[in-house]
Amino acid sequence: MPGVTEAARVAMLDRYRRVRALTETLARPLSPEDQAVQSMPDASPAKWHRAHTTWFFETFLLAPHLADYTPFDPAFGYLFNSYYESVGPRHARPRRGLLSRPSVEDVTHYRAHVDRGVERLIGAADANAWPTIEPLLVLGLNHEQQHQELLLTDVRHMLSCNPLMPAYRDDLPTPAARPAPPLDWVAVEGGVVEIGHPGDGFAFDNESPRHKTYVTPFRLATRPTINREYLAFVENGGYEQPEHWLSDGWAAVQAEGWRAPLYWRHRDGCWFEFTLGGLRPLALDAPVSSLSYYEAYAFAKWCGRRLPTEAEWEVAATAADAANDNLMNRGYLHPAPANGDDSLTQMYGDVWEWTASAYAPYPGFRVANGAISEYNGKFMVNQMVLRGGSCATPADHIRATYRNFFYPSARWQFSGVRLADDA
């Protein structure tokens, strides 16, 4: 018989409060002016992230499941819907920065209104309805964690466009300076393997179904590529040599004037990097980040190597331990040098690692029913898969089967590269 224990309600309420509070903590260093700026069409204002994640709970949880729920403002459905066609029309994504109203204060009240509704629902939901409500709560919380990372990466891009180069937080610690371990290789036998989520615990729909696939024997670099190694590519004229680049990548280099990673700055003969802690000297032994897929591909080809497929990455990462890796909870909010180790390290955290795999459905994939069907399935074309999480990923939000995806020209995420080679 369906049902729910009091302990399950308490645990869900605690998790809901923790995730929602973290979003507010991340937004706290930002002024109202900061929260309203949209620096490019791919990014969203911090205020919008805070409101959109709230709209998600209101639309998919409260409206259908809390009988006496009154929407905070019916107009917010139009303003803060992201891409759900079945829910109704929405404000154009590239124009989110024009929403000077509602104010930051209004959004704060909106979040509080919805939080009260969700907490009432958790406490009072009929036991027969809980099997429907609980998965929506869990999906909404994981969705908010995705936007917590996006809030940070969008803020970094926004502040990098300011000629004053202001820090998001002046008190962010600098990772300890230490030499990166020499690049080494781990050999993986390959063969018929299983990838995809095994079904125990939460996963997004694009991680399933688990299925068999074949990988040939390969080698994977023991750590991500570091700034020192990528700097050699830059100084060797890598951005001026078309033979390393895919055709679309070379077109982007020419059209956008790329000469180095997005946040690198060359001043007085020295390289710096814009971080969430402001402009800092380039940490040569930290993983290189903010690379597009095109840059990751070109660097790998320049090295005489390649990028791993997502199946290769997952097979290698399955046994890796994320407990001590540089995820959001470490507090750096920036990639850090690896500890010396001759085994696979930094598989989780620091930087999302581009793979050679196009974002496509797994064999047997079926979209969910209803509006939630639009969550991932309709984006399975023209994008590339990244794996492993970053320094801005919540620590309880990453796993070996997690499939992130972006267009190959995207550079503003904490995205890097781990080399692979045939055995």
C-alpha positions as CSV (number, residue, x, y, z in Angstrom):
1,M,0.0,0.0,0.0
2,P,1.3,3.5,-0.8
3,G,2.2,5.6,2.2
4,V,4.7,7.9,3.9
5,T,6.4,7.8,7.3
6,E,6.8,10.8,9.5
7,A,10.5,10.3,9.3
8,A,10.4,10.6,5.5
9,R,8.4,13.9,5.7
10,V,11.0,15.3,8.2
11,A,13.9,14.3,6.0
12,M,12.3,15.8,2.9
13,L,11.5,19.0,4.8
14,D,15.1,19.3,6.0
15,R,16.5,18.7,2.6
16,Y,14.2,21.2,1.0
17,R,15.1,23.9,3.5
18,R,18.9,23.2,3.0
19,V,18.8,23.4,-0.8
20,R,16.6,26.5,-0.9
21,A,18.7,28.2,1.8
22,L,21.9,27.6,-0.2
23,T,20.5,29.4,-3.2
24,E,19.9,32.5,-1.0
25,T,23.4,32.2,0.5
26,L,24.9,32.2,-3.0
27,A,22.9,35.3,-4.0
28,R,23.7,37.2,-0.8
29,P,27.0,38.8,-2.0
30,L,25.2,40.3,-5.0
31,S,23.6,43.7,-5.0
32,P,20.2,44.2,-6.5
33,E,22.0,45.8,-9.5
34,D,24.2,42.6,-9.8
35,Q,21.1,40.4,-9.7
36,A,19.4,42.1,-12.6
37,V,22.2,42.0,-15.2
38,Q,22.2,39.5,-18.1
39,S,25.6,39.5,-19.8
40,M,24.8,37.3,-22.8
41,P,21.8,35.3,-24.1
42,D,23.2,32.0,-22.7
43,A,23.3,33.4,-19.2
44,S,20.5,34.5,-16.9
45,P,20.3,37.2,-14.1
46,A,20.7,35.9,-10.6
47,K,17.3,37.2,-9.8
48,W,15.8,35.1,-12.6
49,H,17.5,31.9,-11.3
50,R,16.0,32.5,-7.9
51,A,12.6,33.1,-9.4
52,H,12.7,30.3,-12.0
53,T,13.5,27.6,-9.5
54,T,10.6,28.8,-7.4
55,W,8.3,28.8,-10.4
56,F,9.2,25.2,-10.9
57,F,7.9,24.2,-7.5
58,E,4.9,26.3,-7.9
59,T,4.0,25.0,-11.3
60,F,4.7,21.3,-11.1
61,L,4.1,20.7,-7.4
62,L,1.8,23.3,-5.7
63,A,-0.6,24.1,-8.4
64,P,-1.6,20.5,-9.1
65,H,-1.2,19.1,-5.6
66,L,-2.1,21.7,-3.0
67,A,-5.8,22.2,-3.2
68,D,-6.0,25.7,-1.6
69,Y,-2.8,27.1,-3.1
70,T,-3.0,30.7,-4.4
71,P,-0.3,31.7,-6.9
72,F,1.9,34.6,-5.7
73,D,1.4,36.5,-8.9
74,P,-0.2,34.9,-12.0
75,A,2.1,37.0,-14.3
76,F,5.2,35.2,-12.9
77,G,4.3,32.1,-14.9
78,Y,5.0,34.1,-18.1
79,L,8.2,35.8,-16.7
80,F,9.9,32.7,-15.2
81,N,9.0,29.8,-17.4
82,S,12.2,28.7,-19.1
83,Y,11.4,26.4,-22.0
84,Y,8.2,24.5,-21.1
85,E,6.1,24.9,-24.2
86,S,3.2,22.8,-22.8
87,V,2.9,25.2,-19.8
88,G,2.3,28.2,-21.9
89,P,4.0,31.3,-23.4
90,R,7.1,32.8,-21.8
91,H,9.4,35.8,-21.8
92,A,12.2,35.5,-24.4
93,R,15.4,34.1,-22.9
94,P,17.7,36.7,-24.4
95,R,15.6,39.5,-22.8
96,R,15.6,38.3,-19.2
97,G,18.0,41.2,-18.3
98,L,15.2,43.6,-19.2
99,L,13.1,42.5,-16.2
100,S,13.9,45.3,-13.9
101,R,10.6,44.5,-12.3
102,P,9.7,42.4,-10.3
103,S,12.4,43.6,-7.9
104,V,14.9,41.5,-6.0
105,E,12.7,42.1,-2.9
106,D,9.6,40.9,-4.8
107,V,11.5,37.7,-5.8
108,T,12.5,37.1,-2.1
109,H,8.8,37.4,-1.1
110,Y,7.9,35.0,-4.0
111,R,10.4,32.4,-2.7
112,A,9.0,32.7,0.8
113,H,5.4,32.3,-0.4
114,V,6.2,29.2,-2.3
115,D,8.3,27.8,0.5
116,R,5.4,28.1,2.9
117,G,3.2,26.2,0.4
118,V,5.8,23.4,-0.2
119,E,6.3,23.0,3.5
120,R,2.6,22.7,4.1
121,L,2.4,20.1,1.3
122,I,5.2,18.1,2.7
123,G,3.5,18.1,6.1
124,A,0.0,17.4,5.0
125,A,0.1,15.5,1.7
126,D,-2.1,12.4,1.7
127,A,-0.2,9.2,2.0
128,N,-1.7,8.0,-1.2
129,A,-0.4,11.1,-3.0
130,W,3.1,10.9,-1.6
131,P,4.4,8.5,-4.3
132,T,3.5,11.2,-6.9
133,I,4.7,14.2,-4.8
134,E,8.0,12.9,-3.6
135,P,9.6,12.4,-7.0
136,L,8.6,15.9,-8.0
137,L,10.1,17.3,-4.9
138,V,13.4,15.4,-5.5
139,L,13.4,16.6,-9.1
140,G,12.8,20.2,-8.1
141,L,15.6,20.1,-5.6
142,N,18.0,18.6,-8.1
143,H,16.9,21.2,-10.6
144,E,17.6,24.0,-8.1
145,Q,21.1,22.6,-7.6
146,Q,21.7,22.8,-11.3
147,H,20.7,26.5,-11.1
148,Q,23.0,27.1,-8.2
149,E,25.9,26.2,-10.3
150,L,24.5,28.2,-13.2
151,L,24.0,31.2,-10.9
152,L,27.7,31.2,-10.1
153,T,29.0,30.7,-13.6
154,D,26.6,33.4,-14.9
155,V,27.7,35.8,-12.2
156,R,31.4,35.1,-13.1
157,H,30.7,36.0,-16.7
158,M,28.7,39.1,-15.8
159,L,31.4,40.5,-13.5
160,S,34.1,39.7,-16.1
161,C,32.4,42.1,-18.4
162,N,32.8,44.9,-15.9
163,P,36.0,46.9,-16.6
164,L,36.6,47.2,-12.8
165,M,36.9,43.3,-12.6
166,P,35.0,43.2,-9.3
167,A,35.1,40.0,-7.2
168,Y,31.9,38.1,-6.5
169,R,33.4,37.5,-3.0
170,D,36.6,39.1,-1.8
171,D,37.0,36.5,0.9
172,L,37.2,33.4,-1.4
173,P,40.3,31.4,-0.3
174,T,43.0,30.8,-2.9
175,P,43.8,27.0,-3.4
176,A,47.1,26.0,-2.1
177,A,49.9,26.4,-4.6
178,R,51.5,23.0,-5.3
179,P,53.1,21.4,-8.3
180,A,50.7,19.2,-10.2
181,P,51.7,15.6,-10.4
182,P,53.3,14.6,-13.8
183,L,50.8,13.5,-16.4
184,D,50.5,9.8,-16.4
185,W,48.1,7.2,-17.9
186,V,45.8,4.6,-16.6
187,A,45.1,1.7,-18.9
188,V,41.6,0.3,-19.1
189,E,41.0,-3.1,-20.7
190,G,37.7,-2.3,-22.4
191,G,35.2,-4.8,-23.7
192,V,31.5,-5.0,-23.2
193,V,30.6,-2.7,-20.3
194,E,27.4,-1.4,-18.8
195,I,26.8,2.4,-18.4
196,G,23.9,4.4,-17.3
197,H,22.2,4.8,-13.9
198,P,21.6,1.5,-12.2
199,G,18.2,2.6,-10.7
200,D,19.1,3.0,-7.1
201,G,18.5,6.6,-6.0
202,F,17.8,9.7,-8.0
203,A,19.0,10.3,-11.5
204,F,17.9,12.5,-14.4
205,D,16.0,10.9,-17.2
206,N,18.9,11.2,-19.6
207,E,21.0,8.9,-17.5
208,S,18.8,5.9,-18.3
209,P,18.3,3.2,-19.3
210,R,21.4,1.3,-18.2
211,H,22.7,-0.6,-21.2
212,K,25.6,-2.5,-22.6
213,T,28.1,-0.9,-24.9
214,Y,31.5,-1.8,-26.2
215,V,34.7,0.1,-25.6
216,T,38.1,-0.8,-27.1
217,P,41.1,-0.8,-24.8
218,F,42.1,2.7,-24.0
219,R,44.2,4.9,-21.7
220,L,43.0,7.9,-19.7
221,A,45.1,10.7,-18.3
222,T,45.5,10.5,-14.5
223,R,44.5,14.2,-14.1
224,P,42.9,17.0,-16.1
225,T,45.0,19.2,-18.3
226,I,46.5,22.1,-16.3
227,N,47.0,25.7,-17.2
228,R,50.7,25.3,-17.7
229,E,50.1,22.7,-20.4
230,Y,47.4,24.7,-22.1
231,L,49.6,27.8,-22.0
232,A,52.1,25.9,-24.1
233,F,49.4,25.4,-26.7
234,V,48.6,29.1,-26.7
235,E,52.2,30.2,-26.9
236,N,52.9,27.7,-29.7
237,G,50.3,29.5,-31.8
238,G,47.5,26.9,-31.3
239,Y,44.8,29.5,-32.0
240,E,46.5,30.5,-35.2
241,Q,46.9,27.0,-36.7
242,P,43.7,25.7,-38.4
243,E,45.0,22.1,-38.7
244,H,44.2,21.5,-35.0
245,W,40.6,22.6,-35.2
246,L,37.3,21.3,-36.4
247,S,35.8,23.4,-39.2
248,D,33.1,25.0,-37.0
249,G,35.7,25.5,-34.2
250,W,38.1,27.3,-36.5
251,A,35.2,29.5,-37.7
252,A,34.4,30.4,-34.1
253,V,38.1,31.3,-33.5
254,Q,38.0,33.6,-36.5
255,A,34.6,35.1,-35.8
256,E,35.1,35.6,-32.0
257,G,38.8,36.4,-32.0
258,W,39.7,33.7,-29.5
259,R,43.3,33.7,-28.5
260,A,43.2,32.1,-25.1
261,P,40.6,30.7,-22.7
262,L,37.7,33.0,-22.0
263,Y,38.8,34.4,-18.6
264,W,42.6,34.7,-19.3
265,R,44.0,38.2,-19.4
266,H,47.6,39.1,-20.5
267,R,48.9,42.1,-18.8
268,D,52.5,43.5,-18.5
269,G,53.9,40.2,-19.9
270,C,52.0,38.0,-17.3
271,W,48.9,35.9,-17.5
272,F,46.0,36.4,-15.1
273,E,42.6,34.7,-14.8
274,F,39.4,36.3,-13.8
275,T,37.8,34.3,-11.0
276,L,34.9,34.6,-8.7
277,G,37.5,36.0,-6.3
278,G,38.5,38.7,-8.8
279,L,41.5,38.9,-11.2
280,R,44.3,36.6,-9.9
281,P,47.6,35.4,-11.4
282,L,47.1,32.4,-13.5
283,A,47.6,29.3,-11.3
284,L,49.8,27.2,-13.7
285,D,49.3,23.9,-11.9
286,A,45.5,24.2,-11.6
287,P,43.2,22.5,-14.2
288,V,42.5,24.7,-17.2
289,S,38.9,25.8,-17.3
290,S,36.3,27.7,-19.4
291,L,37.2,25.9,-22.6
292,S,34.7,25.2,-25.3
293,Y,34.5,21.8,-26.8
294,Y,36.3,23.2,-29.9
295,E,39.2,24.3,-27.7
296,A,39.4,21.0,-25.9
297,Y,39.4,19.1,-29.2
298,A,42.0,21.3,-30.7
299,F,44.3,21.0,-27.7
300,A,43.9,17.2,-27.7
301,K,44.8,17.0,-31.4
302,W,47.8,19.3,-30.9
303,C,49.0,16.8,-28.2
304,G,48.5,13.9,-30.5
305,R,45.8,12.5,-28.2
306,R,42.0,12.6,-28.2
307,L,39.0,13.2,-25.9
308,P,37.5,10.2,-24.1
309,T,34.0,9.0,-25.0
310,E,31.5,9.3,-22.3
311,A,31.4,5.5,-22.0
312,E,35.2,5.4,-21.5
313,W,34.9,8.2,-18.9
314,E,32.1,6.5,-17.0
315,V,33.9,3.1,-16.9
316,A,37.0,4.7,-15.6
317,A,35.2,6.9,-13.1
318,T,32.9,4.4,-11.6
319,A,35.3,3.3,-8.9
320,A,36.6,6.9,-8.2
321,D,35.8,8.5,-4.8
322,A,34.4,12.0,-4.9
323,A,34.5,12.5,-1.1
324,N,37.6,14.7,-1.0
325,D,37.4,16.4,-4.4
326,N,37.0,20.1,-5.1
327,L,33.3,20.6,-5.4
328,M,31.3,23.5,-4.1
329,N,31.5,22.5,-0.5
330,R,35.3,23.0,-0.5
331,G,34.6,26.7,-0.8
332,Y,37.2,27.6,-3.4
333,L,34.7,28.1,-6.3
334,H,37.7,27.6,-8.6
335,P,39.8,24.7,-9.8
336,A,42.7,23.7,-7.6
337,P,46.0,21.8,-8.2
338,A,45.8,18.0,-7.7
339,N,47.4,16.2,-4.9
340,G,50.3,14.0,-6.0
341,D,49.0,10.7,-7.1
342,D,49.8,8.1,-9.8
343,S,46.1,7.0,-10.1
344,L,43.1,8.7,-11.5
345,T,42.5,11.9,-9.6
346,Q,40.1,14.8,-9.9
347,M,37.5,12.8,-11.8
348,Y,34.9,14.7,-9.8
349,G,34.9,18.4,-9.2
350,D,37.3,21.1,-10.4
351,V,36.2,21.1,-14.0
352,W,33.5,19.5,-16.1
353,E,35.4,17.3,-18.6
354,W,34.4,17.5,-22.3
355,T,33.9,14.1,-23.9
356,A,33.9,13.1,-27.6
357,S,30.3,12.0,-27.3
358,A,27.4,13.8,-28.8
359,Y,24.4,14.3,-26.5
360,A,21.9,11.7,-27.7
361,P,19.4,9.4,-26.1
362,Y,20.6,6.0,-24.7
363,P,19.1,2.9,-26.5
364,G,15.6,2.5,-25.2
365,F,15.2,6.0,-23.9
366,R,11.6,7.3,-23.6
367,V,10.5,10.7,-22.5
368,A,8.4,11.0,-19.4
369,N,4.7,11.9,-19.5
370,G,3.4,15.4,-19.1
371,A,5.2,18.7,-19.0
372,I,8.2,17.1,-17.2
373,S,8.9,15.3,-20.5
374,E,10.5,18.5,-21.7
375,Y,13.2,18.4,-19.0
376,N,16.0,16.8,-21.0
377,G,14.7,14.8,-24.0
378,K,14.1,17.6,-26.4
379,F,17.7,18.9,-26.1
380,M,19.3,15.7,-27.4
381,V,20.8,17.1,-30.5
382,N,23.7,19.4,-31.5
383,Q,25.3,19.4,-28.1
384,M,28.3,17.5,-26.5
385,V,28.4,15.6,-23.2
386,L,30.6,16.7,-20.2
387,R,31.2,14.5,-17.2
388,G,32.4,14.8,-13.6
389,G,31.1,18.1,-12.1
390,S,33.1,21.2,-11.2
391,C,34.2,23.4,-8.3
392,A,30.8,25.0,-8.4
393,T,28.8,21.7,-8.3
394,P,27.0,20.9,-5.0
395,A,28.8,17.9,-3.5
396,D,25.6,15.7,-3.3
397,H,24.7,16.5,-6.9
398,I,27.2,14.5,-8.8
399,R,27.7,10.8,-9.7
400,A,29.5,8.7,-12.3
401,T,26.5,8.5,-14.6
402,Y,25.6,12.3,-14.6
403,R,25.4,13.7,-18.1
404,N,25.9,17.4,-18.5
405,F,25.6,18.9,-22.0
406,F,26.4,22.2,-23.7
407,Y,26.8,23.5,-27.2
408,P,30.4,23.0,-28.5
409,S,31.0,26.7,-28.6
410,A,30.1,27.3,-24.9
411,R,33.0,28.7,-22.8
412,W,31.6,30.2,-19.7
413,Q,31.2,27.1,-17.6
414,F,34.0,25.5,-15.5
415,S,34.7,23.2,-18.4
416,G,38.1,21.5,-19.0
417,V,39.8,18.6,-20.7
418,R,41.2,15.2,-19.7
419,L,43.1,13.5,-22.5
420,A,42.6,10.0,-23.7
421,D,44.4,7.7,-26.1
422,D,44.0,4.3,-27.7
423,A,45.8,1.5,-25.8
